[in-house]
Each structure stands twice: as structure tokens, then as C-alpha cells.
Amino acid sequence: MRKENNLNQIQFAKSIGISQGNLSENELGNSNPSAETLISIRTQYNVNLSWLLTGVAAEDGTTYEDEFEKRLIIYLFMNESY
């Protein structure tokens, strides 16, 4: 998503509310993004949350928020440890 938008790590991290170091660790696979970070990416860049979680695009290519996505967001926030 960052590269598709021609952003460097600092720009992208700032746009989603995390540090560049945190983003770097996520991109290297050393840590996983928090639910809050995923939701921020989903909101800022209008991408499908399922795609963010699984890497699989919607069959019809749409970006949408459905009932499953709402329940998943609630579940992730309720189970997120800060």
C-alpha cells in the first residue's frame, strides 16, 4: 500500500499514526501491525480489511465495509493488548 502510493516509510507511518521504526519492523516481518494500525490503513487508504488481513482481494474488486468487517473490527479492538 505504501509503495503503491509512492510514499516513503516516514510519510506512510505518519499518515497511519505509527512511528517509522514500527512500520519498518512490520514490513520486515519482525512484528505484526496492531488492529488499530490495520483499521487506520483501511480508513486512510480505503482498502478492504479482509485484504489487509489475508492478502486476498475481494472477488469483485470492491472496497467495502460489511457486517463481517464491522464484527471483526469490534473483536480486534476488544482483544487488542496495548
Contact map, one row per residue, 1 for C-alpha under 8 A:
1111100000000000000000000000000000000000000010000000000000000000000000000000000000
1111111110010000000000000000000000000000000000000000000000000000000000000000000000
1111111100000000000000000000000000000000000000000000000000000000000000000000000000
1111111000000000000000000000000000000000000000000000000000000000000000000000000000
1111111000000000000000000000000000000000000000000000000000000000000000000000000000
0111111100000000000000000000000000000000000000000000000000000000000000000000000000
0111111111110000000000000000000000000000000000000000000000000000000000000000000000
0110011111110000000000000000000000000000000000000000000000000000000000000000000000
0100001111111000000100110000000000000000000000000000000000000000000000000000000000
0000001111111100001100000000000000000000000000000000000000000000000000000000000000
0000001111111110000000000000000000000000000000000000000000000000000000000000000000
0100001111111111000000000000000000000000000000000000000000000000000000000000000000
0000000011111111111100100000000000000000000000000000000000000000000000000000000000
0000000001111111111100000000000000000000000000000000000000000000000000000000000000
0000000000111111110000000000000000000000000100000000000000000000000000000000000000
0000000000011111110000000000000000001001100100000000000000000000000000000000000000
0000000000001111111000000000000000001001000000000000000000000000000000000000000000
0000000000001111111101100000000000001000000000000000000000000000000000000000000000
0000000001001100111111100000000000000000000000000000000000000000000000000000000000
0000000011001100011111110000000000000000000000000000000000000000000000000000000000
0000000000000000001111111000000000000000000000000000000000000000000000000000000000
0000000000000000011111111100000000000000000000000000000000000000000000000000000000
0000000010001000011111111110000000000000000000000000000000000000000000000000000000
0000000010000000000111111111000000000000000000000000000000000000000000000000000000
0000000000000000000011111111111000000000000000000000000000000000000000000000000000
0000000000000000000001111111111110000000000000000000000000000000000000000000000000
0000000000000000000000111111110000000000000000000000000000000000000000000000000000
0000000000000000000000011111111000000000000000000000000000000000000000000000000000
0000000000000000000000001111111100000000000000000000000000000000000000000000000000
0000000000000000000000001111111100000000000000000000000000000000000000000000000000
0000000000000000000000001101111110000000000000000000000000000000000000000000000000
0000000000000000000000000100111111000000000000000000000000000000000000000000000000
0000000000000000000000000100001111111100000000000000000000000000000000000000000000
0000000000000000000000000000000111111100000000000000000000000000000000000000000100
0000000000000000000000000000000011111110000000000000000000000000000000001001100100
0000000000000000000000000000000011111111000000000000000000000000000000000000100000
0000000000000001110000000000000011111111100000000000000000000000000000000000000000
0000000000000000000000000000000011111111110000001001000000000000000000000000000000
0000000000000000000000000000000000111111111000001000000000000000000000001000000000
0000000000000001100000000000000000011111111100000000000000000000000000000000000000
0000000000000001000000000000000000001111111111100000000000000000000000000000000000
0000000000000000000000000000000000000111111111111001000000000000000000000000000000
0000000000000000000000000000000000000011111111100000000000000000000000000000000000
0000000000000011000000000000000000000001111111000000000000000000000000000000000000
1000000000000000000000000000000000000000111111100000000000000000000000000000000000
0000000000000000000000000000000000000000111111110000000000000010000000000000000000
0000000000000000000000000000000000000000111011111011000000000011000000000000000000
0000000000000000000000000000000000000000010001111111000011000111100000000000000000
0000000000000000000000000000000000000110010000111111100000000000100010000000000000
0000000000000000000000000000000000000000000000011111111111000000000010000000000000
0000000000000000000000000000000000000000000000111111111111000000000000000000000000
0000000000000000000000000000000000000100010000111111111000000000000000000000000000
0000000000000000000000000000000000000000000000001111111000000000000000000000000000
0000000000000000000000000000000000000000000000000111111100000000000000000000000000
0000000000000000000000000000000000000000000000000111111110000000000000000000000000
0000000000000000000000000000000000000000000000000110011111000000000000000000000000
0000000000000000000000000000000000000000000000010110001111101000000000000000000000
0000000000000000000000000000000000000000000000010110000111111110000000000000000000
0000000000000000000000000000000000000000000000000000000011111100000000000000000000
0000000000000000000000000000000000000000000000000000000001111100000000000000000000
0000000000000000000000000000000000000000000000000000000011111110000000000000000000
0000000000000000000000000000000000000000000000010000000001111111000000000000000000
0000000000000000000000000000000000000000000001110000000001001111100000000000000000
0000000000000000000000000000000000000000000000110000000000000111110000000000000000
0000000000000000000000000000000000000000000000011000000000000011111011000000000000
0000000000000000000000000000000000000000000000000000000000000001111111000000000000
0000000000000000000000000000000000000000000000000000000000000000111111100000000000
0000000000000000000000000000000000000000000000000000000000000000011111110000000000
0000000000000000000000000000000000000000000000001100000000000000111111111000000000
0000000000000000000000000000000000000000000000000000000000000000111111111100000000
0000000000000000000000000000000000000000000000000000000000000000001111111110000000
0000000000000000000000000000000000000000000000000000000000000000000111111111000000
0000000000000000000000000000000000100010000000000000000000000000000011111111100000
0000000000000000000000000000000000000000000000000000000000000000000001111111110000
0000000000000000000000000000000000000000000000000000000000000000000000111111111000
0000000000000000000000000000000000100000000000000000000000000000000000011111111100
0000000000000000000000000000000000110000000000000000000000000000000000001111111100
0000000000000000000000000000000000000000000000000000000000000000000000000111111100
0000000000000000000000000000000000000000000000000000000000000000000000000011111110
0000000000000000000000000000000001100000000000000000000000000000000000000001111111
0000000000000000000000000000000000000000000000000000000000000000000000000000001111
0000000000000000000000000000000000000000000000000000000000000000000000000000000111
